Amino acid sequence: MPDTKQPRRATRAQVRQFLEAAGYEGTPPDDLVTEYVDLVGAAGRPGLPRHRLAVHLTAQSPGWTAPALEAFEDAWRQQQQARARAASAARETAARDAERAASYVAGVWQRTGTGPTWTELGDEMGWSPALRARIIRLLAHEGVLTYSTAPRSLAAAESGVES
């Protein structure tokens, strides 16, 4: 049974696509492609967060030198820890402010006939701009708020506010 911890081996075509995504212009020389095989393999499929991080690190590297795998893995760990902290902060904030947020949104609807923007709600609640969308999605998931793609559709859910 193969070891699932080992990164897959990237093909030369995948490395060329990766370098193009990072901003490399033209056809990369074979030695550059070889240098990036391990990083591209560790990065995973295009579009995934690990891949986007590897592209970002590559685009920032001087002279198209491949970032060391250790540096990539360290940056990935730091990014995951930051995401976990943000998720925890958003959960705590959503739990703390659920009733107040629903009351504010309901009040805006009563006064104006439309809901507040997410920015207006976040400003009123004192939420960090970096966490607003996550908090609102949590409150919607928990049945406190609702929204759609329509502008100013943010509303208090029927069951979200105790009367």
C-alpha positions as CSV (number, residue, x, y, z in Angstrom):
1,M,0.0,0.0,0.0
2,P,1.5,3.4,-1.0
3,D,2.4,6.0,1.7
4,T,-0.4,8.6,1.5
5,K,1.9,11.2,3.1
6,Q,4.2,11.3,0.0
7,P,3.3,14.2,-2.4
8,R,2.4,13.0,-5.9
9,R,5.1,13.5,-8.5
10,A,4.2,16.5,-10.8
11,T,4.6,16.1,-14.5
12,R,6.7,18.6,-16.5
13,A,3.5,19.9,-18.2
14,Q,2.0,20.5,-14.7
15,V,5.1,22.4,-13.7
16,R,5.0,24.6,-16.8
17,Q,1.3,25.4,-16.1
18,F,2.2,26.2,-12.5
19,L,5.0,28.6,-13.6
20,E,2.7,30.2,-16.1
21,A,0.2,30.8,-13.3
22,A,2.9,32.3,-11.2
23,G,3.7,34.8,-14.0
24,Y,6.6,33.2,-15.8
25,E,6.6,34.3,-19.4
26,G,7.7,32.1,-22.2
27,T,8.8,28.5,-22.1
28,P,10.7,27.7,-18.9
29,P,14.1,25.9,-19.4
30,D,14.3,22.3,-18.4
31,D,16.5,22.9,-15.4
32,L,13.9,25.3,-14.0
33,V,11.1,22.8,-14.6
34,T,13.1,20.1,-12.8
35,E,13.7,22.5,-9.8
36,Y,9.9,22.9,-9.3
37,V,8.8,19.3,-9.7
38,D,8.7,18.6,-5.9
39,L,7.1,21.9,-5.0
40,V,4.3,21.5,-7.6
41,G,3.7,17.9,-6.5
42,A,3.4,19.1,-2.9
43,A,1.1,22.0,-3.9
44,G,-1.6,19.8,-5.2
45,R,-4.2,20.6,-7.8
46,P,-4.7,24.1,-9.3
47,G,-7.2,26.2,-7.5
48,L,-6.8,24.6,-4.1
49,P,-5.5,26.7,-1.2
50,R,-2.1,24.9,-1.1
51,H,-1.6,25.4,-4.8
52,R,-2.5,29.1,-4.5
53,L,0.0,29.5,-1.7
54,A,2.7,27.8,-3.7
55,V,2.0,30.1,-6.7
56,H,2.1,33.1,-4.5
57,L,5.4,32.1,-2.9
58,T,6.8,31.4,-6.4
59,A,5.7,34.7,-7.7
60,Q,7.4,36.4,-4.8
61,S,10.7,34.5,-5.0
62,P,13.7,36.3,-6.5
63,G,14.9,35.1,-9.9
64,W,12.5,32.2,-10.2
65,T,14.2,30.2,-7.5
66,A,11.9,27.5,-6.2
67,P,10.9,28.1,-2.6
68,A,12.2,25.3,-0.3
69,L,9.6,22.6,0.5
70,E,10.2,23.3,4.2
71,A,9.4,27.0,3.7
72,F,6.3,26.1,1.8
73,E,5.1,23.7,4.5
74,D,5.9,26.2,7.2
75,A,3.9,28.9,5.4
76,W,1.0,26.4,4.9
77,R,1.0,25.6,8.6
78,Q,1.0,29.3,9.5
79,Q,-1.9,29.9,7.1
80,Q,-3.9,27.0,8.5
81,Q,-3.3,28.3,12.1
82,A,-4.5,31.7,11.1
83,R,-7.6,30.2,9.5
84,A,-8.3,28.2,12.6
85,R,-7.9,31.4,14.8
86,A,-10.3,33.3,12.5
87,A,-12.8,30.5,12.5
88,S,-12.7,30.4,16.3
89,A,-13.0,34.1,16.6
90,A,-16.0,34.2,14.2
91,R,-17.8,31.4,16.1
92,E,-17.3,33.2,19.4
93,T,-18.5,36.5,18.0
94,A,-21.5,34.9,16.3
95,A,-22.5,33.2,19.5
96,R,-22.1,36.4,21.5
97,D,-23.8,38.8,19.0
98,A,-26.5,36.7,17.4
99,E,-29.5,38.3,19.2
100,R,-28.2,41.8,18.8
101,A,-27.4,41.3,15.1
102,A,-30.8,39.9,14.4
103,S,-32.4,42.8,16.3
104,Y,-30.4,45.4,14.4
105,V,-31.2,43.8,11.0
106,A,-34.9,43.6,11.9
107,G,-34.9,47.2,13.0
108,V,-33.3,48.3,9.7
109,W,-36.1,46.4,7.8
110,Q,-38.7,48.2,9.9
111,R,-37.3,51.6,9.3
112,T,-36.2,51.3,5.6
113,G,-38.0,48.4,4.0
114,T,-34.7,46.8,3.1
115,G,-32.0,45.0,4.9
116,P,-28.6,46.5,5.9
117,T,-25.5,45.7,3.8
118,W,-23.1,43.3,5.4
119,T,-20.7,46.3,5.9
120,E,-23.4,48.3,7.7
121,L,-24.1,45.3,10.0
122,G,-20.5,44.7,10.6
123,D,-19.9,48.4,11.4
124,E,-22.8,48.5,13.8
125,M,-21.6,45.4,15.6
126,G,-18.0,46.4,15.7
127,W,-16.9,43.3,13.8
128,S,-13.5,43.1,12.1
129,P,-13.8,43.6,8.3
130,A,-11.8,40.4,7.9
131,L,-14.4,38.3,9.8
132,R,-17.7,39.9,8.8
133,A,-18.6,37.5,5.9
134,R,-17.7,34.5,8.0
135,I,-19.8,35.7,11.0
136,I,-22.8,36.5,8.8
137,R,-22.6,33.1,7.1
138,L,-22.4,31.4,10.5
139,L,-25.4,33.3,11.7
140,A,-27.3,32.3,8.5
141,H,-26.2,28.7,9.0
142,E,-27.5,28.8,12.6
143,G,-30.8,30.2,11.4
144,V,-30.4,33.6,13.0
145,L,-30.1,35.6,9.7
146,T,-31.0,35.0,6.1
147,Y,-29.8,36.5,2.8
148,S,-29.8,35.9,-0.9
149,T,-27.8,37.3,-3.8
150,A,-30.1,40.3,-4.0
151,P,-28.8,43.6,-2.7
152,R,-29.8,44.4,0.9
153,S,-31.5,41.0,1.3
154,L,-30.0,40.4,4.8
155,A,-32.9,39.7,7.1
156,A,-33.5,38.3,10.6
157,A,-34.8,34.8,10.3
158,E,-38.3,34.1,11.6
159,S,-37.0,31.8,14.3
160,G,-33.8,33.8,14.9
161,V,-35.1,36.4,17.3
162,E,-37.1,35.7,20.5
163,S,-40.0,38.1,20.9
